[in-house]
Amino acid sequence: MDFAQLFQVTNYVIWGIFGLIGIFGFIGAFLAATTREDAFEVADRQKKMVWVAILIASGFVLAAFGPEIPILPWVAIIMIGLYWFDVRPQIKSILEGAGGW
Protein backbone atom coordinates (compact mmCIF):
# COMPACT_ATOMS: atom_id res chain seq x y z
CA MET A 1 0.00 0.00 0.00
CA ASP A 2 1.54 3.29 -1.03
CA PHE A 3 0.96 6.70 0.50
CA ALA A 4 -1.72 7.71 -2.01
CA GLN A 5 -3.88 4.74 -1.09
CA LEU A 6 -3.26 5.30 2.61
CA PHE A 7 -4.26 8.95 2.21
CA GLN A 8 -7.41 7.95 0.34
CA VAL A 9 -8.42 5.38 2.98
CA THR A 10 -7.78 7.90 5.76
CA ASN A 11 -9.88 10.47 3.93
CA TYR A 12 -12.78 7.98 3.64
CA VAL A 13 -12.55 7.17 7.35
CA ILE A 14 -12.61 10.86 8.29
CA TRP A 15 -15.58 11.50 6.00
CA GLY A 16 -17.34 8.51 7.58
CA ILE A 17 -16.78 9.82 11.11
CA PHE A 18 -18.02 13.29 10.19
CA GLY A 19 -21.04 11.77 8.41
CA LEU A 20 -21.87 9.62 11.42
CA ILE A 21 -21.75 12.62 13.73
CA GLY A 22 -23.95 14.48 11.22
CA ILE A 23 -26.51 11.67 11.42
CA PHE A 24 -26.52 12.05 15.19
CA GLY A 25 -27.21 15.75 14.62
CA PHE A 26 -30.32 14.89 12.59
CA ILE A 27 -31.43 12.36 15.21
CA GLY A 28 -30.94 15.00 17.91
CA ALA A 29 -32.99 17.47 15.86
CA PHE A 30 -35.82 14.95 15.66
CA LEU A 31 -35.67 14.29 19.40
CA ALA A 32 -35.59 18.01 20.17
CA ALA A 33 -38.56 18.60 17.84
CA THR A 34 -40.62 15.96 19.64
CA THR A 35 -39.79 17.30 23.11
CA ARG A 36 -42.17 19.60 24.96
CA GLU A 37 -41.43 23.31 24.58
CA ASP A 38 -41.70 24.07 28.29
CA ALA A 39 -38.95 21.57 29.15
CA PHE A 40 -36.40 23.82 27.46
CA GLU A 41 -37.68 26.81 29.44
CA VAL A 42 -37.51 24.93 32.73
CA ALA A 43 -33.96 23.80 31.92
CA ASP A 44 -33.08 27.46 31.19
CA ARG A 45 -31.90 26.60 27.67
CA GLN A 46 -32.49 28.11 24.27
CA LYS A 47 -35.95 27.62 22.81
CA LYS A 48 -36.88 24.31 21.26
CA MET A 49 -36.87 25.51 17.66
CA VAL A 50 -33.47 27.17 18.12
CA TRP A 51 -31.99 23.80 19.10
CA VAL A 52 -33.77 22.08 16.22
CA ALA A 53 -32.33 24.63 13.78
CA ILE A 54 -28.82 24.37 15.29
CA LEU A 55 -28.86 20.58 15.06
CA ILE A 56 -30.23 20.47 11.51
CA ALA A 57 -27.68 23.04 10.34
CA SER A 58 -24.87 21.18 12.10
CA GLY A 59 -25.92 17.85 10.60
CA PHE A 60 -26.12 19.41 7.15
CA VAL A 61 -22.67 21.00 7.47
CA LEU A 62 -21.12 17.69 8.49
CA ALA A 63 -22.92 15.63 5.87
CA ALA A 64 -22.40 18.06 2.99
CA PHE A 65 -18.99 19.59 3.64
CA GLY A 66 -17.31 17.13 5.99
CA PRO A 67 -13.70 18.06 6.76
CA GLU A 68 -13.33 20.29 3.68
CA ILE A 69 -13.98 23.62 5.45
CA PRO A 70 -11.42 24.33 8.19
CA ILE A 71 -13.45 25.45 11.23
CA LEU A 72 -17.18 25.11 10.50
CA PRO A 73 -17.38 21.31 10.91
CA TRP A 74 -15.66 21.52 14.29
CA VAL A 75 -18.22 24.07 15.49
CA ALA A 76 -20.98 21.73 14.26
CA ILE A 77 -19.43 18.79 16.14
CA ILE A 78 -19.25 20.87 19.33
CA MET A 79 -22.90 21.94 19.02
CA ILE A 80 -24.06 18.35 18.46
CA GLY A 81 -21.98 17.17 21.42
CA LEU A 82 -23.33 19.99 23.57
CA TYR A 83 -26.87 18.87 22.84
CA TRP A 84 -26.22 15.16 23.43
CA PHE A 85 -24.07 15.47 26.55
CA ASP A 86 -25.46 18.57 28.28
CA VAL A 87 -28.89 19.69 27.07
CA ARG A 88 -30.60 16.37 26.40
CA PRO A 89 -29.67 14.68 29.72
CA GLN A 90 -30.92 17.71 31.66
CA ILE A 91 -34.19 17.87 29.73
CA LYS A 92 -34.64 14.11 30.03
CA SER A 93 -34.25 14.26 33.81
CA ILE A 94 -36.75 17.13 33.98
CA LEU A 95 -39.31 15.21 31.92
CA GLU A 96 -38.82 12.08 34.02
CA GLY A 97 -39.42 14.08 37.19
CA ALA A 98 -35.98 13.43 38.62
CA GLY A 99 -35.63 16.70 40.46
CA GLY A 100 -32.45 17.68 42.17
CA TRP A 101 -32.48 19.34 45.50
ABEGO torsion letter per residue (X at the ends): XBAAAAAAAAAAAAAAAAAAAAAAAAAAAAAAAABBAAAAAAAGBBBAAAAAAAAAAAAAAAAAAEAABAAAAAAAAAAAAAAAAAAAAAAAAAAAGBBBX
